[in-house]
Amino acid sequence: MVIIGLNFGEQIVGELQANSTIAVVGVCDLDEAKASEVGHQYGLRRYRDVSEVFGDPAVEAVGLFVSPDVRPALIGRAAAAGKHVVTTKPFAHDGAAADLSLDAVRRAGTVLVANSPRLLPGADLDQVWTWRQRHDLGRLIALEGRCWASYDEVPDGTWYDDPDLCPVAPVTRLGIYLLSDMVDLAGPPVRATAVQSRVRTRRPTSDTALISLEFGDGVLGSVLCSFCVDDGHPYANELDVVFERGRVRLATREGVLTARLDAVGPGSTRITEESSWTGGPYDYPWAEVARMVRAGEPTPPQYARRLRESAALVETLRTLERGARSSEPAPIA
C-alpha cells in the first residue's frame, strides 16, 4: 500500500507499522519535504505524484487521505488503475461525487473502505438490538450523540477553512461517525436543522455545533460536537439510544468501548447490564481489507449503499451551512 496525503496519512503510516497484514511501501504528498521526511523516517519510497503511484504495477492498494473535494476523482483514477482504496470520512461531499466513485469501483471490481461508515457490523450496535429483543424495550424513541476535543485552531488554507467543504464543521469532522451509527440504527434522516457558533476558533468555520434530526417512525436525534471542551477524555464518543422502556449508552474512552443498559422490566423491576470491548468502533478493519483483496472480493453492494448514504449526510450538512449563511435566525418572542 502507498499512503497518499500525509496530513492525516502520516498517522496511518505509523499505525500500519505494527500491522502484519498490510505493508506500506511508499508515500506521496504535494508537500515534497513532508513526503521526504516521512519516507526517510520509515524507510519508504517517495512517489513524485499520484500518476506514478497508479502506474506502479507493484502497488496493490492506496490509502487516500486527501481533501474531500479531490478524493472522489482520485478514487475513480485508482479504481481505473486496478488499485484498492482505503480512505477516510467524509467519503464524498455530495451524492453525485459519491456515485462517480462508486460506479468506478463497481466497474473495476475493487475494494473501497472508509473508517465511517463501518465496513463490519459493530459489536456495540449488535448489543443494542440484542438487549432490545431480550428485554422488550419497545420502540426506538430518540438518539443523542456527543463528541468533543479541545483545539486552538488558526486558518491554514486547508479544507477545514472552507464552509462548503467542511460544513457545520465540528459535525463533519467529529460527529460524522455518530451520524453514520444513527443511520444504521434508525435509517436515513428525513429532516435536519443545525445551530453552530465560533467560540474561540480563528478559522472561518465553526467550532461548536448542534444538529437535530428527524428519522422515520417519529424517531428524533441530535449530535453535539465541539472543539472547545477538555474534560480529560478527548474524542470520547457517546451515544444514547433511547427506547420506550430503557436506554443504552454507548461510550468510547481510552480505547475501550462500553455499552450500558438501564431499563424497566416486568413488575417495574430495574434492569442494568454492561458489556465492553477493546478498541474503538471506528478503527480501520485492516485484516478484513487484506482478506478481501487477497480473495478478490469486490466492495459489498450493501456497504456501497451505506457509503452513498454517508455522502448524502454531508450533502445535508452543506445545505444547512448554506442556509445558515443566507438567512437570519428567527427571533424568540
Kinemage of the C-alpha trace (Angstrom):
@kinemage 1
@onewidth
@group {chain A} dominant
@subgroup {mainchain}
@vectorlist {calphas} color= white
{ca met a 1} P 0.000 0.000 0.000
{ca val a 2} L 1.075 3.562 -0.741
{ca ile a 3} L -0.237 6.348 1.507
{ca ile a 4} L -1.342 9.438 -0.430
{ca gly a 5} L -1.785 12.586 1.665
{ca leu a 6} L 0.255 12.813 4.851
{ca asn a 7} L -1.608 15.366 6.949
{ca phe a 8} L -3.669 12.513 8.428
{ca gly a 9} L -1.936 9.823 6.425
{ca glu a 10} L 1.237 10.055 8.495
{ca gln a 11} L -0.748 8.677 11.446
{ca ile a 12} L -1.864 5.762 9.265
{ca val a 13} L 1.730 5.047 8.243
{ca gly a 14} L 2.655 4.753 11.909
{ca glu a 15} L -0.394 2.623 12.673
{ca leu a 16} L 0.405 0.155 9.901
{ca gln a 17} L 3.993 -0.318 11.031
{ca ala a 18} L 2.613 -2.582 13.764
{ca asn a 19} L 0.232 -4.362 11.376
{ca ser a 20} L 1.420 -7.553 9.705
{ca thr a 21} L -1.488 -7.848 7.253
{ca ile a 22} L -0.765 -4.763 5.122
{ca ala a 23} L 2.695 -3.472 4.187
{ca val a 24} L 3.190 0.227 3.457
{ca val a 25} L 5.785 0.552 0.694
{ca gly a 26} L 5.632 4.238 -0.141
{ca val a 27} L 4.226 7.703 0.464
{ca cys a 28} L 3.074 10.580 -1.723
{ca asp a 29} L 2.222 14.172 -0.841
{ca leu a 30} L 2.096 17.541 -2.573
{ca asp a 31} L 4.480 18.748 0.131
{ca glu a 32} L 7.677 17.123 -1.117
{ca ala a 33} L 9.556 17.973 2.067
{ca lys a 34} L 6.878 16.252 4.152
{ca ala a 35} L 6.925 13.180 1.917
{ca ser a 36} L 10.721 13.005 2.107
{ca glu a 37} L 10.671 13.353 5.889
{ca val a 38} L 8.093 10.607 6.426
{ca gly a 39} L 9.644 8.373 3.798
{ca his a 40} L 13.068 8.703 5.411
{ca gln a 41} L 11.674 8.108 8.914
{ca tyr a 42} L 10.016 4.816 7.948
{ca gly a 43} L 12.316 3.721 5.128
{ca leu a 44} L 9.657 4.105 2.435
{ca arg a 45} L 9.807 5.104 -1.209
{ca arg a 46} L 8.670 8.638 -2.003
{ca tyr a 47} L 6.473 8.824 -5.103
{ca arg a 48} L 6.566 12.079 -7.086
{ca asp a 49} L 2.824 12.215 -7.769
{ca val a 50} L -0.316 10.093 -7.898
{ca ser a 51} L 0.250 9.204 -11.546
{ca glu a 52} L 3.466 7.470 -10.553
{ca val a 53} L 1.609 5.618 -7.788
{ca phe a 54} L -1.257 4.498 -10.030
{ca gly a 55} L 1.195 3.458 -12.745
{ca asp a 56} L 3.233 1.197 -10.477
{ca pro a 57} L 2.087 -2.421 -11.009
{ca ala a 58} L 3.652 -3.444 -7.692
{ca val a 59} L 1.180 -1.277 -5.755
{ca glu a 60} L -1.995 -3.213 -4.877
{ca ala a 61} L -3.749 -0.570 -2.817
{ca val a 62} L -3.615 3.071 -1.779
{ca gly a 63} L -4.518 4.836 1.414
{ca leu a 64} L -6.191 8.023 0.184
{ca phe a 65} L -6.112 10.767 2.830
{ca val a 66} L -6.570 13.929 0.805
{ca ser a 67} L -9.080 16.774 0.800
{ca pro a 68} L -12.664 15.592 0.154
{ca asp a 69} L -13.053 17.840 -2.884
{ca val a 70} L -10.423 15.853 -4.823
{ca arg a 71} L -10.979 12.471 -3.164
{ca pro a 72} L -13.807 11.148 -5.421
{ca ala a 73} L -11.825 11.815 -8.611
{ca leu a 74} L -8.747 10.099 -7.183
{ca ile a 75} L -10.842 7.112 -6.090
{ca gly a 76} L -12.030 6.846 -9.687
{ca arg a 77} L -8.471 7.022 -11.034
{ca ala a 78} L -7.290 4.442 -8.509
{ca ala a 79} L -10.105 2.061 -9.460
{ca ala a 80} L -9.363 2.502 -13.173
{ca ala a 81} L -5.757 1.537 -12.411
{ca gly a 82} L -6.933 -1.564 -10.532
{ca lys a 83} L -5.910 -0.230 -7.119
{ca his a 84} L -7.927 -0.923 -3.993
{ca val a 85} L -8.667 2.121 -1.806
{ca val a 86} L -8.812 2.760 1.910
{ca thr a 87} L -9.900 6.298 2.732
{ca thr a 88} L -11.361 8.418 5.496
{ca lys a 89} L -14.504 10.342 6.263
{ca pro a 90} L -16.209 12.174 4.731
{ca phe a 91} L -16.107 9.703 1.859
{ca ala a 92} L -17.583 12.296 -0.514
{ca his a 93} L -19.179 15.712 -0.099
{ca asp a 94} L -22.311 15.040 -2.158
{ca gly a 95} L -24.276 12.268 -3.792
{ca ala a 96} L -23.102 12.991 -7.337
{ca ala a 97} L -19.436 12.718 -6.353
{ca ala a 98} L -20.173 9.528 -4.420
{ca asp a 99} L -21.930 7.977 -7.418
{ca leu a 100} L -18.941 8.644 -9.686
{ca ser a 101} L -16.566 6.957 -7.225
{ca leu a 102} L -18.832 4.011 -6.520
{ca asp a 103} L -19.530 3.420 -10.210
{ca ala a 104} L -15.786 3.348 -10.938
{ca val a 105} L -15.171 0.920 -8.069
{ca arg a 106} L -18.040 -1.326 -9.162
{ca arg a 107} L -16.800 -1.472 -12.751
{ca ala a 108} L -13.255 -2.279 -11.617
{ca gly a 109} L -14.347 -4.835 -9.028
{ca thr a 110} L -12.001 -3.278 -6.471
{ca val a 111} L -12.286 -2.742 -2.727
{ca leu a 112} L -13.264 0.652 -1.279
{ca val a 113} L -13.329 1.057 2.504
{ca ala a 114} L -13.634 4.105 4.767
{ca asn a 115} L -13.479 4.394 8.551
{ca ser a 116} L -17.063 5.680 8.515
{ca pro a 117} L -19.478 4.120 7.821
{ca arg a 118} L -18.175 0.889 9.281
{ca leu a 119} L -17.393 -1.986 6.942
{ca leu a 120} L -18.120 -4.655 9.560
{ca pro a 121} L -21.124 -4.818 11.886
{ca gly a 122} L -20.272 -3.240 15.228
{ca ala a 123} L -20.466 -5.371 18.367
{ca asp a 124} L -21.873 -2.337 20.180
{ca leu a 125} L -24.779 -1.842 17.777
{ca asp a 126} L -25.440 -5.581 17.742
{ca gln a 127} L -25.617 -5.444 21.545
{ca val a 128} L -28.238 -2.677 21.348
{ca trp a 129} L -30.541 -4.854 19.252
{ca thr a 130} L -29.869 -7.926 21.406
{ca trp a 131} L -30.936 -6.059 24.534
{ca arg a 132} L -33.944 -4.560 22.786
{ca gln a 133} L -35.256 -8.007 21.893
{ca arg a 134} L -34.265 -9.754 25.140
{ca his a 135} L -35.858 -7.154 27.411
{ca asp a 136} L -38.726 -5.979 25.172
{ca leu a 137} L -37.548 -2.355 25.236
{ca gly a 138} L -40.225 -1.265 22.777
{ca arg a 139} L -39.991 1.334 20.053
{ca leu a 140} L -36.933 3.428 19.365
{ca ile a 141} L -37.670 6.979 20.557
{ca ala a 142} L -34.504 9.053 20.282
{ca leu a 143} L -30.756 9.069 19.591
{ca glu a 144} L -28.454 11.550 21.328
{ca gly a 145} L -24.768 11.798 20.413
{ca arg a 146} L -21.894 13.834 21.872
{ca cys a 147} L -18.231 14.232 20.992
{ca trp a 148} L -15.647 16.887 21.776
{ca ala a 149} L -11.999 17.784 21.999
{ca ser a 150} L -10.007 20.936 22.765
{ca tyr a 151} L -8.275 22.738 19.891
{ca asp a 152} L -6.825 26.200 19.439
{ca glu a 153} L -7.000 26.495 15.677
{ca val a 154} L -5.927 29.143 13.183
{ca pro a 155} L -6.628 29.323 9.448
{ca asp a 156} L -4.196 27.165 7.474
{ca gly a 157} L -5.666 27.132 3.968
{ca thr a 158} L -6.865 23.528 4.215
{ca trp a 159} L -10.394 22.271 3.561
{ca tyr a 160} L -11.105 22.823 7.258
{ca asp a 161} L -11.329 26.552 6.451
{ca asp a 162} L -13.919 26.140 3.694
{ca pro a 163} L -17.552 26.102 4.908
{ca asp a 164} L -18.656 24.349 1.727
{ca leu a 165} L -16.130 21.509 2.082
{ca cys a 166} L -16.355 21.413 5.873
{ca pro a 167} L -19.987 22.343 6.600
{ca val a 168} L -21.177 22.539 10.204
{ca ala a 169} L -17.500 21.821 10.821
{ca pro a 170} L -17.485 20.013 14.189
{ca val a 171} L -20.140 17.591 12.935
{ca thr a 172} L -18.342 16.953 9.629
{ca arg a 173} L -15.006 16.446 11.388
{ca leu a 174} L -16.084 14.658 14.586
{ca gly a 175} L -19.783 13.887 14.570
{ca ile a 176} L -19.993 12.139 11.215
{ca tyr a 177} L -19.180 8.849 12.954
{ca leu a 178} L -22.162 9.264 15.256
{ca leu a 179} L -24.387 10.268 12.351
{ca ser a 180} L -23.446 7.108 10.462
{ca asp a 181} L -24.276 4.990 13.520
{ca met a 182} L -27.624 6.746 13.804
{ca val a 183} L -28.409 5.843 10.195
{ca asp a 184} L -27.518 2.218 10.969
{ca leu a 185} L -29.955 2.317 13.898
{ca ala a 186} L -32.826 4.394 12.501
{ca gly a 187} L -32.355 4.707 8.743
{ca pro a 188} L -31.599 7.912 6.812
{ca pro a 189} L -32.988 11.122 8.347
{ca val a 190} L -35.896 12.852 6.675
{ca arg a 191} L -35.342 16.323 8.180
{ca ala a 192} L -32.461 18.196 9.804
{ca thr a 193} L -31.677 21.555 11.412
{ca ala a 194} L -28.449 22.942 12.818
{ca val a 195} L -27.110 25.707 15.031
{ca gln a 196} L -23.425 26.489 15.339
{ca ser a 197} L -21.031 29.043 16.786
{ca arg a 198} L -17.412 30.159 16.773
{ca val a 199} L -16.446 30.224 20.436
{ca arg a 200} L -12.678 30.571 20.171
{ca thr a 201} L -11.547 29.296 16.789
{ca arg a 202} L -9.879 31.692 14.374
{ca arg a 203} L -10.942 29.615 11.396
{ca pro a 204} L -13.887 30.903 9.335
{ca thr a 205} L -15.716 27.651 10.121
{ca ser a 206} L -17.476 26.911 13.411
{ca asp a 207} L -16.007 25.121 16.432
{ca thr a 208} L -19.232 24.161 18.230
{ca ala a 209} L -22.389 22.802 16.619
{ca leu a 210} L -25.632 21.031 17.395
{ca ile a 211} L -27.584 19.205 14.721
{ca ser a 212} L -31.143 17.960 15.247
{ca leu a 213} L -32.609 15.203 13.129
{ca glu a 214} L -35.944 13.565 12.421
{ca phe a 215} L -35.938 9.952 11.244
{ca gly a 216} L -38.802 7.743 10.146
{ca asp a 217} L -41.443 6.499 12.623
{ca gly a 218} L -41.094 9.670 14.696
{ca val a 219} L -37.559 8.927 15.926
{ca leu a 220} L -35.657 12.104 16.863
{ca gly a 221} L -31.901 12.568 17.051
{ca ser a 222} L -29.257 15.119 17.966
{ca val a 223} L -25.479 15.390 17.789
{ca leu a 224} L -23.468 17.929 19.800
{ca cys a 225} L -19.825 18.412 18.812
{ca ser a 226} L -17.259 20.955 19.960
{ca phe a 227} L -13.564 21.737 19.669
{ca cys a 228} L -13.743 23.790 22.888
{ca val a 229} L -14.123 21.157 25.620
{ca asp a 230} L -11.386 19.483 27.641
{ca asp a 231} L -12.784 17.046 30.195
{ca gly a 232} L -9.771 14.744 30.108
{ca his a 233} L -11.458 12.418 27.600
{ca pro a 234} L -10.973 13.808 24.061
{ca tyr a 235} L -12.841 12.100 21.235
{ca ala a 236} L -14.891 10.109 23.755
{ca asn a 237} L -17.897 9.491 21.529
{ca glu a 238} L -21.104 8.936 23.476
{ca leu a 239} L -24.402 7.809 22.004
{ca asp a 240} L -27.617 7.340 23.959
{ca val a 241} L -30.103 5.007 22.285
{ca val a 242} L -33.459 5.660 23.938
{ca phe a 243} L -36.333 3.170 23.779
{ca glu a 244} L -39.804 3.222 25.357
{ca arg a 245} L -38.671 1.141 28.317
{ca gly a 246} L -34.956 1.694 28.562
{ca arg a 247} L -31.799 3.424 27.431
{ca val a 248} L -28.493 2.114 26.112
{ca arg a 249} L -25.428 4.345 26.449
{ca leu a 250} L -22.504 3.606 24.132
{ca ala a 251} L -19.223 5.283 25.022
{ca thr a 252} L -15.599 5.100 23.872
{ca arg a 253} L -12.805 6.116 26.239
{ca glu a 254} L -9.102 5.289 26.250
{ca gly a 255} L -9.519 2.594 23.618
{ca val a 256} L -12.355 0.792 25.409
{ca leu a 257} L -15.890 0.698 24.035
{ca thr a 258} L -18.645 0.169 26.590
{ca ala a 259} L -22.388 -0.379 26.405
{ca arg a 260} L -24.654 0.078 29.432
{ca leu a 261} L -28.353 -0.755 29.581
{ca asp a 262} L -30.741 0.835 32.081
{ca ala a 263} L -34.276 -0.428 31.631
{ca val a 264} L -37.545 -1.348 33.320
{ca gly a 265} L -38.749 -4.959 33.196
{ca pro a 266} L -41.949 -6.747 34.260
{ca gly a 267} L -43.360 -5.506 37.543
{ca ser a 268} L -41.294 -2.307 37.231
{ca thr a 269} L -38.109 -4.207 38.077
{ca arg a 270} L -34.911 -2.353 37.249
{ca ile a 271} L -32.575 -3.918 34.698
{ca thr a 272} L -28.909 -2.957 34.428
{ca glu a 273} L -26.409 -4.715 32.157
{ca glu a 274} L -22.983 -3.794 30.790
{ca ser a 275} L -20.669 -5.026 28.032
{ca ser a 276} L -17.261 -3.802 26.882
{ca trp a 277} L -14.793 -4.373 24.057
{ca thr a 278} L -11.190 -3.361 23.438
{ca gly a 279} L -10.594 -0.999 20.543
{ca gly a 280} L -12.560 1.852 19.065
{ca pro a 281} L -15.670 1.294 16.946
{ca tyr a 282} L -14.211 3.292 14.036
{ca asp a 283} L -10.786 1.632 13.809
{ca tyr a 284} L -9.816 0.552 10.319
{ca pro a 285} L -10.566 -3.164 9.717
{ca trp a 286} L -7.135 -3.827 8.221
{ca ala a 287} L -7.349 -7.609 8.482
{ca glu a 288} L -10.695 -7.682 6.666
{ca val a 289} L -9.424 -5.331 3.958
{ca ala a 290} L -6.409 -7.606 3.394
{ca arg a 291} L -8.657 -10.680 3.285
{ca met a 292} L -10.979 -9.105 0.705
{ca val a 293} L -8.083 -8.040 -1.514
{ca arg a 294} L -6.432 -11.473 -1.393
{ca ala a 295} L -9.743 -13.227 -2.013
{ca gly a 296} L -10.570 -10.961 -4.949
{ca glu a 297} L -13.823 -9.834 -3.349
{ca pro a 298} L -15.248 -6.509 -4.597
{ca thr a 299} L -16.837 -3.866 -2.395
{ca pro a 300} L -20.054 -5.401 -0.979
{ca pro a 301} L -23.166 -3.771 -2.516
{ca gln a 302} L -24.704 -3.162 0.910
{ca tyr a 303} L -21.570 -1.324 2.022
{ca ala a 304} L -21.561 0.734 -1.183
{ca arg a 305} L -25.129 1.746 -0.341
{ca arg a 306} L -24.065 2.870 3.133
{ca leu a 307} L -21.173 4.859 1.667
{ca arg a 308} L -23.699 6.592 -0.584
{ca glu a 309} L -25.886 7.360 2.444
{ca ser a 310} L -22.888 8.880 4.234
{ca ala a 311} L -22.320 11.214 1.285
{ca ala a 312} L -25.981 12.219 1.465
{ca leu a 313} L -25.435 13.165 5.118
{ca val a 314} L -22.595 15.507 4.167
{ca glu a 315} L -24.736 16.955 1.386
{ca thr a 316} L -27.400 17.664 4.027
{ca leu a 317} L -24.798 19.425 6.183
{ca arg a 318} L -23.781 21.551 3.197
{ca thr a 319} L -27.410 22.556 2.677
{ca leu a 320} L -27.689 23.515 6.343
{ca glu a 321} L -24.448 25.507 6.158
{ca arg a 322} L -25.585 27.436 3.108
{ca gly a 323} L -28.942 28.140 4.731
{ca ala a 324} L -27.242 29.466 7.847
{ca arg a 325} L -25.162 31.870 5.730
{ca ser a 326} L -28.119 33.121 3.711
{ca ser a 327} L -30.763 33.736 6.382
{ca glu a 328} L -31.157 35.426 9.732
{ca pro a 329} L -32.059 33.387 12.826
{ca ala a 330} L -35.694 33.502 13.839
{ca pro a 331} L -36.362 35.894 16.752
{ca ile a 332} L -37.755 34.492 20.000
{ca ala a 333} L -40.642 36.468 21.480
